[in-house]
Amino acid sequence: MPYDDPVRHPWEIPLLVVVVALTAILYMSALLALMLGAVSVWLLIILLAPIALAIARGQLYGSQQVNGIKMSPTQFPDGYRMVAEAAARFGMKTPPDAYVVLGNGHINAFASGHGLRRFVVVYSDMFEIGGQAREPDALSFIIGHEVGHIAAGHASYWRQLGQFAAQYIPVVGSALYRSMEYTADNHGYCVRPQGARGAMGVLGAGKYLVTVVGFDELADRATTERGFFPWFVNLLSSHPVLTWRAAALRNRTRHGSLFLKPSRIYRDPHYP
């Protein structure tokens, strides 16, 4: 797998096709049931999903417009520059809007959209790793990850509507979400490969202890942590478990594991 391209995880599109097909079957079945006179809460949830999703996306964007601090050359200029850098790296014509919201100790960031708009939201605590915690590369990786979600089409209304059934299919749906996270990680790596270690550290230990996390120890445990439940936790998770995720970022010769733990510990002498 090349170091310099934002590669999509190979399982993402096949899993997406399965989920979209199941969503279509679910929706057509709901329509048929309604035509036959059946009425239930679940039928209404399914049939109103397109409207509910549009409202939810619009409300989320509106919340950022009135409550978020919009990144600009004068407000959070480092974050603004990182968003623009990532967008340019992925060939986007214009960078997405980017907002900072109050984190209250939470470490998080996400990407979404409304209509033709795409935007990134970063919790305020994330900026501590660019300042007091002295890991600006980690922040750049995380922002690249979120812009990568947009570049890969994950924030599209039609994409999200087509994935509606994923939340009701534990194994297939969660695998699709994990493949999307690996895709976004590949994008983040293309923007700032040296930030991958710090990004995993802050996700594992927080904004102030990120510098004491041993990235190689974390990645090694993807192979050495054995048993049914570590595997089971990953199987049902919407994000790759942190040890597997770190191993995938260290071993750039293959894509991140979705179902089976890495079989061997990998050391890359060229890893930054």
C-alpha positions as CSV (number, residue, x, y, z in Angstrom):
1,M,0.0,0.0,0.0
2,P,1.6,3.3,-1.0
3,Y,2.7,5.8,1.6
4,D,1.7,8.9,-0.3
5,D,-1.9,8.3,-1.4
6,P,-5.1,8.5,0.6
7,V,-6.1,4.9,0.1
8,R,-9.6,3.6,0.6
9,H,-9.9,0.4,2.7
10,P,-10.6,-2.4,0.2
11,W,-13.5,-3.7,2.2
12,E,-15.3,-0.4,2.4
13,I,-17.1,-0.5,-1.0
14,P,-18.1,-4.2,-0.9
15,L,-19.6,-3.7,2.6
16,L,-21.3,-0.5,1.5
17,V,-22.9,-2.3,-1.4
18,V,-24.3,-5.0,1.0
19,V,-25.6,-2.4,3.4
20,V,-27.2,-0.3,0.7
21,A,-28.9,-3.4,-0.7
22,L,-30.2,-4.3,2.8
23,T,-31.4,-0.7,3.3
24,A,-33.3,-0.8,0.0
25,I,-34.9,-4.2,1.0
26,L,-35.8,-2.8,4.4
27,Y,-37.4,0.3,2.9
28,M,-39.3,-1.6,0.2
29,S,-40.5,-4.1,2.8
30,A,-41.8,-1.2,4.9
31,L,-43.6,0.4,2.0
32,L,-45.2,-3.0,1.1
33,A,-46.3,-3.5,4.7
34,L,-47.8,-0.1,4.8
35,M,-49.7,-0.8,1.6
36,L,-51.1,-3.9,3.2
37,G,-52.4,-2.0,6.1
38,A,-49.7,-2.6,8.7
39,V,-48.8,0.3,10.9
40,S,-46.2,0.4,13.7
41,V,-43.6,2.6,15.2
42,W,-40.8,0.8,13.4
43,L,-42.5,1.2,10.0
44,L,-42.8,5.0,10.7
45,I,-39.1,5.2,11.7
46,I,-38.0,3.5,8.5
47,L,-40.3,5.4,6.2
48,L,-39.5,8.8,7.7
49,A,-35.8,8.1,7.8
50,P,-35.0,10.3,4.7
51,I,-36.8,13.3,6.3
52,A,-35.4,12.7,9.8
53,L,-31.9,12.4,8.5
54,A,-32.2,15.7,6.5
55,I,-33.5,17.5,9.6
56,A,-30.8,16.1,11.8
57,R,-28.1,17.1,9.5
58,G,-29.5,20.6,9.1
59,Q,-29.9,21.0,12.8
60,L,-26.3,19.8,13.4
61,Y,-25.0,22.3,10.9
62,G,-27.2,25.1,12.3
63,S,-25.9,24.4,15.8
64,Q,-22.3,25.0,14.6
65,Q,-23.4,28.2,12.8
66,V,-24.8,29.7,16.0
67,N,-22.8,28.1,18.8
68,G,-19.4,27.1,17.3
69,I,-16.3,29.2,16.9
70,K,-15.5,29.2,13.2
71,M,-11.9,28.6,12.3
72,S,-10.4,31.5,10.3
73,P,-7.1,33.2,9.7
74,T,-7.7,35.1,13.0
75,Q,-9.5,32.5,15.1
76,F,-7.7,29.2,15.7
77,P,-5.4,30.0,12.7
78,D,-3.4,26.8,13.2
79,G,-6.5,24.6,12.8
80,Y,-7.7,26.7,9.9
81,R,-4.4,26.1,8.2
82,M,-4.5,22.4,8.9
83,V,-8.0,22.0,7.4
84,A,-6.9,23.9,4.3
85,E,-3.7,21.8,4.0
86,A,-5.7,18.6,4.2
87,A,-8.3,19.7,1.7
88,A,-5.6,20.7,-0.8
89,R,-3.8,17.4,-0.3
90,F,-7.0,15.5,-1.2
91,G,-7.7,17.6,-4.2
92,M,-10.8,19.3,-2.8
93,K,-11.7,22.6,-4.6
94,T,-12.6,24.4,-1.4
95,P,-11.8,23.4,2.2
96,P,-14.8,22.5,4.4
97,D,-16.0,24.9,7.1
98,A,-14.4,24.1,10.4
99,Y,-15.7,24.9,13.9
100,V,-14.4,24.6,17.5
101,V,-16.9,23.7,20.2
102,L,-16.6,23.4,23.9
103,G,-15.1,20.0,24.8
104,N,-15.5,20.0,28.6
105,G,-12.7,17.5,28.9
106,H,-13.9,15.3,26.0
107,I,-11.5,14.4,23.2
108,N,-13.5,14.2,19.9
109,A,-13.9,15.5,16.4
110,F,-16.3,14.7,13.6
111,A,-17.2,15.5,10.0
112,S,-20.7,16.0,8.6
113,G,-22.7,17.9,6.0
114,H,-25.9,19.6,5.1
115,G,-27.0,20.2,1.5
116,L,-23.8,21.0,-0.4
117,R,-22.0,22.2,2.7
118,R,-19.4,20.0,4.4
119,F,-17.9,20.8,7.8
120,V,-15.6,19.6,10.5
121,V,-16.1,20.0,14.2
122,V,-13.2,19.8,16.6
123,Y,-13.7,19.8,20.4
124,S,-11.8,22.6,22.1
125,D,-9.8,20.2,24.2
126,M,-8.2,18.8,21.1
127,F,-6.3,22.1,20.7
128,E,-4.4,21.4,23.9
129,I,-2.4,18.8,22.1
130,G,-1.4,21.5,19.7
131,G,-0.4,23.9,22.5
132,Q,0.3,22.9,26.1
133,A,0.7,19.2,25.4
134,R,3.1,19.9,22.5
135,E,1.8,17.5,19.9
136,P,0.7,19.7,17.0
137,D,1.4,16.9,14.5
138,A,-1.2,14.8,16.3
139,L,-3.8,17.5,15.9
140,S,-2.9,17.8,12.2
141,F,-3.4,14.0,11.8
142,I,-6.8,14.1,13.5
143,I,-8.0,17.0,11.4
144,G,-6.7,15.2,8.3
145,H,-8.7,12.2,9.4
146,E,-11.9,14.2,9.6
147,V,-11.3,16.0,6.3
148,G,-10.6,12.6,4.9
149,H,-14.1,11.4,5.8
150,I,-15.4,14.3,3.7
151,A,-13.0,13.6,0.8
152,A,-14.0,9.9,0.8
153,G,-17.7,10.8,0.6
154,H,-18.7,9.6,4.1
155,A,-20.5,12.9,4.9
156,S,-22.8,12.7,1.9
157,Y,-26.6,12.7,2.6
158,W,-27.2,9.9,0.1
159,R,-24.3,7.9,1.5
160,Q,-25.6,8.2,5.1
161,L,-29.2,7.4,4.0
162,G,-28.0,4.3,2.1
163,Q,-26.2,3.2,5.3
164,F,-29.4,3.4,7.3
165,A,-29.7,-0.4,7.8
166,A,-26.1,-0.6,9.1
167,Q,-27.1,0.4,12.6
168,Y,-29.4,-2.7,12.7
169,I,-26.9,-5.2,11.4
170,P,-24.3,-5.6,14.2
171,V,-21.5,-7.4,12.4
172,V,-21.8,-6.2,8.9
173,G,-22.8,-2.6,9.8
174,S,-20.0,-2.2,12.4
175,A,-17.5,-3.7,9.9
176,L,-18.5,-1.0,7.4
177,Y,-18.0,1.7,9.9
178,R,-14.5,0.3,10.9
179,S,-13.5,0.2,7.2
180,M,-14.5,3.9,6.9
181,E,-12.4,4.7,9.9
182,Y,-9.4,3.0,8.4
183,T,-9.9,4.9,5.2
184,A,-10.0,8.2,7.2
185,D,-6.9,7.2,9.0
186,N,-5.1,6.6,5.7
187,H,-6.1,10.2,4.8
188,G,-4.8,11.5,8.1
189,Y,-1.6,9.6,7.5
190,C,-1.1,11.2,4.1
191,V,-1.4,14.7,5.6
192,R,0.8,14.2,8.6
193,P,2.3,10.7,9.0
194,Q,4.4,11.7,12.0
195,G,1.2,12.6,13.8
196,A,-0.2,9.1,13.8
197,R,1.7,8.1,17.0
198,G,0.5,11.2,18.9
199,A,-3.1,10.8,17.7
200,M,-3.2,7.2,19.0
201,G,-1.6,8.4,22.2
202,V,-4.2,11.1,22.8
203,L,-7.1,8.8,22.0
204,G,-5.7,6.3,24.5
205,A,-4.5,8.4,27.4
206,G,-5.8,12.0,26.9
207,K,-4.4,15.3,26.0
208,Y,-1.8,15.7,28.8
209,L,-0.5,12.1,29.0
210,V,-0.1,11.7,25.2
211,T,3.7,12.1,25.3
212,V,4.2,9.1,27.7
213,V,2.3,6.6,25.6
214,G,4.5,4.0,24.0
215,F,3.2,3.7,20.5
216,D,5.1,0.6,19.6
217,E,3.9,-1.1,22.9
218,L,0.3,-0.2,22.0
219,A,0.7,-1.5,18.4
220,D,2.4,-4.7,19.6
221,R,-0.5,-5.6,21.8
222,A,-2.7,-5.9,18.7
223,T,-0.9,-9.2,18.2
224,T,-0.1,-10.3,21.8
225,E,-3.6,-9.6,23.3
226,R,-5.3,-12.9,22.8
227,G,-8.7,-14.4,23.6
228,F,-12.3,-14.3,22.5
229,F,-13.4,-11.0,24.1
230,P,-10.7,-8.7,22.7
231,W,-11.7,-10.1,19.2
232,F,-15.4,-9.8,20.1
233,V,-15.1,-6.2,21.3
234,N,-13.5,-5.2,17.9
235,L,-16.2,-7.2,16.0
236,L,-19.0,-5.1,17.4
237,S,-17.2,-1.8,17.5
238,S,-17.9,1.1,15.1
239,H,-14.2,2.1,15.3
240,P,-11.2,-0.3,15.1
241,V,-10.0,-1.0,18.6
242,L,-7.0,1.2,19.5
243,T,-4.4,-1.5,19.4
244,W,-5.4,-2.8,16.0
245,R,-5.7,0.8,14.7
246,A,-2.1,1.6,15.9
247,A,-0.8,-1.6,14.3
248,A,-2.4,-0.6,11.0
249,L,-0.8,2.9,11.1
250,R,2.6,1.4,11.8
251,N,2.4,-1.4,9.2
252,R,1.8,0.5,5.9
253,T,2.3,-2.7,3.8
254,R,-1.2,-3.9,4.3
255,H,-4.7,-2.6,5.2
256,G,-6.1,-2.5,8.7
257,S,-7.6,-5.7,10.0
258,L,-11.4,-5.8,10.2
259,F,-12.1,-9.2,11.6
260,L,-8.8,-11.0,12.6
261,K,-6.1,-9.6,14.8
262,P,-2.7,-9.0,13.1
263,S,-0.7,-12.2,13.0
264,R,2.7,-10.8,13.7
265,I,4.4,-7.8,15.1
266,Y,5.7,-5.5,12.4
267,R,8.6,-3.0,12.6
268,D,9.0,-0.5,9.8
269,P,12.4,1.1,9.8
270,H,11.1,4.0,7.6
271,Y,8.2,4.8,9.9
272,P,8.6,8.5,11.0
